[in-house]
Amino acid sequence: MISSKTLAGKVAVVTGSTSGIGLGVARMLAERGAAVVINGLGDATEIETIRAQIETDFGTRCHYSPANMLNPQEIRGMIETAGGCDILVNNAGIQFVSPVDEFPEDRFNAIIAINLVAPFHAIKAALPHMKAAGWGRIINIASAHALVASPFKSAYVASKHGVAGLTKSVALEVAAQGITVNAICPGYVWTPLVESQIPDTMAARGLTREQVIGDVLLAAQPTKKFVQIDEVAAFAGFLCSDGAASITGAVLPIEGGWTAH
Ligand code: NAD
């Protein structure tokens, strides 16, 4: 049984948490008592509403960092101004769907930069705090695409497979210091990221919207249901608990059975 405020006194930084999975994870960590730094792009007024709502709902401190995950200096600044970093959730991510021989080079580079290189910079900046504390939790929100591939997603699949490797390597480096490093690999979760790739997938595969949802997205998931944001957040919450102290270097699916095929 996980008591309600088990993360009181901890500082958690969640990248890309103005939307989707990251917001769900940030709210879960705040609910358990952590002070939370949210981050991401978007409308300033809407972000301030999200930030204030977390403080109101959970009675914990919530700070917003506008750091762009394309900029290593801003990533370092986000960690330095967080007031410590006990929990780091590398969640910010982007997607682009295209045949590889038509893949725009700037899109490919941006996907690698945000999905893979940004977690490296955040981990590098956060680890000294965790080592000093003798405790830390790093959770990389990877994807089922860290384990298997799909066509037309070369950059995304490459970035997420890279995140799996980064996770394992860092976990080995810090395993004896009370710090766990894991990757969560969701299947399809209904968020703006999934919504936005439907038109490109329709074009790339010549399908209708309904066909993309039923025959492409959910075709891979034996449960025939989208994974819920709250399920991913609960999984991350468990990895932050003492009960998960021996889980490290793991690349953990939560994808309705997709990779059991
Ligand atoms: P989303 O689009 O709802 O949220 C992405 C977040 O990243 C937003 O807060 C956005 O502002 C932020 N972001 C994007 N570019 C940024 C940048 N340059 N700097 C800072 N922040 C930036 O997406 P989501 O579906 O919640 O995805 C979150 C993570 O989960 C991603 O890493 C994604 O690859 C992964 N994931 C999603 C699914 C899914 O089905 N939705 C499945 C598996 C993995």
Residues whose N, C-alpha, C, O or C-beta is under 5 A from the ligand:
A	BS01	NAD	G16 S17 T18 S19 G20 I21 G22 N39 G40 L41 A67 N68 M69 L70 N91 A92 G93 I141 A142 S143 A144 P186 G187 Y188 V189 T191 P192 L193 V194
